């Protein structure tokens, strides 16, 4: 029983870690996208002047 409990805890921790990692990569991708859009907007504004 204790052995399966350890395995269960390990799997639960692994799932939690993967979820956190996925959300981190998701946010990093979103920030990259937003930054590129802002850079485009900024360069466009500079060209307007």
N, CA, C and O of each residue as an XYZ file, in Angstrom:
196
protein
N       0.833     -1.204      0.000
C       0.000      0.000      0.000
C       0.866      1.253      0.000
O       0.618      2.193     -0.755
N       1.887      1.253      0.857
C       2.735      2.443      0.929
C       3.457      2.664     -0.401
O       3.714      3.799     -0.804
N       3.779      1.554     -1.072
C       4.471      1.662     -2.350
C       3.585      2.326     -3.404
O       4.033      3.208     -4.137
N       2.322      1.893     -3.471
C       1.407      2.478     -4.449
C       1.134      3.942     -4.101
O       0.906      4.769     -4.984
N       1.162      4.252     -2.790
C       0.943      5.629     -2.362
C       2.076      6.520     -2.872
O       1.839      7.639     -3.327
N       3.303      6.016     -2.793
C       4.446      6.780     -3.287
C       4.321      6.998     -4.795
O       4.553      8.096     -5.302
N       3.947      5.926     -5.499
C       3.786      6.037     -6.955
C       2.690      7.038     -7.289
O       2.832      7.843     -8.209
N       1.592      6.984     -6.532
C       0.485      7.898     -6.778
C       0.922      9.338     -6.556
O       0.613     10.209     -7.369
N       1.640      9.599     -5.463
C       2.127     10.949     -5.184
C       3.057     11.425     -6.286
O       3.007     12.584     -6.697
N       3.910     10.519     -6.765
C       4.856     10.875     -7.814
C       4.123     11.261     -9.097
O       4.471     12.245     -9.750
N       3.099     10.472     -9.451
C       2.327     10.754    -10.668
C       1.580     12.076    -10.517
O       1.542     12.878    -11.449
N       0.986     12.305     -9.343
C       0.251     13.542     -9.119
C       1.196     14.739     -9.217
O       0.854     15.751     -9.828
N       2.369     14.628     -8.624
C       3.345     15.709     -8.673
C       3.792     15.951    -10.103
O       3.954     17.094    -10.529
N       3.991     14.862    -10.842
C       4.418     14.958    -12.242
C       3.360     15.681    -13.071
O       3.690     16.532    -13.898
N       2.081     15.342    -12.850
C       1.003     15.998    -13.587
C       0.942     17.478    -13.254
O       0.767     18.312    -14.142
N       1.086     17.805    -11.973
C       1.054     19.196    -11.545
C       2.190     19.967    -12.193
O       1.992     21.079    -12.680
N       3.378     19.381    -12.199
C       4.548     20.028    -12.786
C       4.342     20.249    -14.280
O       4.662     21.317    -14.802
N       3.806     19.241    -14.966
C       3.578     19.375    -16.404
C       2.552     20.459    -16.697
O       2.696     21.211    -17.661
N       1.515     20.541    -15.866
C       0.502     21.568    -16.070
C       1.114     22.954    -15.899
O       0.860     23.861    -16.692
N       1.925     23.105    -14.851
C       2.585     24.385    -14.620
C       3.530     24.727    -15.761
O       3.595     25.876    -16.199
N       4.258     23.733    -16.238
C       5.202     23.953    -17.332
C       4.463     24.349    -18.603
O       4.903     25.240    -19.330
N       3.339     23.688    -18.873
C       2.556     24.011    -20.066
C       2.007     25.424    -19.996
O       2.038     26.149    -20.990
N       1.503     25.830    -18.827
C       0.974     27.186    -18.697
C       2.097     28.210    -18.844
O       1.892     29.291    -19.397
N       3.297     27.859    -18.340
C       4.434     28.771    -18.485
C       4.789     28.959    -19.949
O       4.985     30.089    -20.397
N       4.875     27.869    -20.700
C       5.214     27.979    -22.120
C       4.108     28.716    -22.864
O       4.381     29.471    -23.797
N       2.854     28.499    -22.452
C       1.720     29.188    -23.062
C       1.854     30.696    -22.874
O       1.695     31.464    -23.822
N       2.152     31.120    -21.622
C       2.306     32.543    -21.351
C       3.506     33.124    -22.080
O       3.444     34.246    -22.584
N       4.616     32.356    -22.142
C       5.807     32.837    -22.843
C       5.486     33.064    -24.317
O       5.925     34.053    -24.905
N       4.722     32.152    -24.914
C       4.351     32.296    -26.322
C       3.470     33.526    -26.507
O       3.650     34.285    -27.459
N       2.506     33.725    -25.585
C       1.631     34.888    -25.687
C       2.421     36.180    -25.561
O       2.189     37.124    -26.317
N       3.357     36.236    -24.610
C       4.159     37.444    -24.422
C       5.005     37.721    -25.658
O       5.153     38.874    -26.064
N       5.556     36.679    -26.254
C       6.352     36.841    -27.465
C       5.488     37.434    -28.576
O       5.921     38.336    -29.293
N       4.283     36.933    -28.712
C       3.350     37.412    -29.736
C       3.008     38.883    -29.496
O       3.036     39.695    -30.421
N       2.684     39.218    -28.235
C       2.340     40.597    -27.910
C       3.522     41.529    -28.147
O       3.351     42.628    -28.674
N       4.721     41.095    -27.758
C       5.909     41.915    -27.953
C       6.151     42.185    -29.430
O       6.478     43.311    -29.806
N       5.996     41.169    -30.271
C       6.213     41.358    -31.705
C       5.173     42.323    -32.268
O       5.494     43.142    -33.129
N       3.928     42.234    -31.789
C       2.885     43.153    -32.263
C       3.205     44.572    -31.839
O       3.052     45.506    -32.626
N       3.658     44.746    -30.578
C       3.997     46.082    -30.105
C       5.179     46.652    -30.866
O       5.213     47.847    -31.157
N       6.157     45.799    -31.194
C       7.320     46.266    -31.949
C       6.888     46.735    -33.340
O       7.373     47.751    -33.838
N       5.978     45.990    -33.956
C       5.473     46.403    -35.267
C       4.769     47.749    -35.169
O       4.990     48.636    -35.994
N       3.916     47.897    -34.150
C       3.174     49.135    -33.956
C       4.127     50.300    -33.701
O       3.951     51.396    -34.231
N       5.138     50.038    -32.880
C       6.092     51.076    -32.514
C       6.881     51.541    -33.733
O       7.057     52.743    -33.933
N       7.357     50.605    -34.547
C       8.128     50.967    -35.741
C       7.229     51.712    -36.731
O       7.676     52.629    -37.419
N       5.957     51.308    -36.793
C       5.012     51.981    -37.685
C       4.809     53.431    -37.235
O       4.779     54.343    -38.062
N       4.669     53.640    -35.919
C       4.503     54.994    -35.393
C       5.744     55.833    -35.662
O       5.634     57.017    -35.981
N       6.919     55.234    -35.538
C       8.153     55.974    -35.783
C       8.252     56.374    -37.253
O       8.747     57.454    -37.575
N       7.782     55.505    -38.139
C       7.824     55.832    -39.563
C       6.835     56.940    -39.907
O       7.052     57.695    -40.854
N       5.755     57.042    -39.146
C       4.746     58.068    -39.402
C       5.298     59.468    -39.140
O       4.926     60.418    -39.828
N       6.176     59.601    -38.156
C       6.685     60.928    -37.793
C       7.591     61.505    -38.865
O       8.100     62.615    -38.712
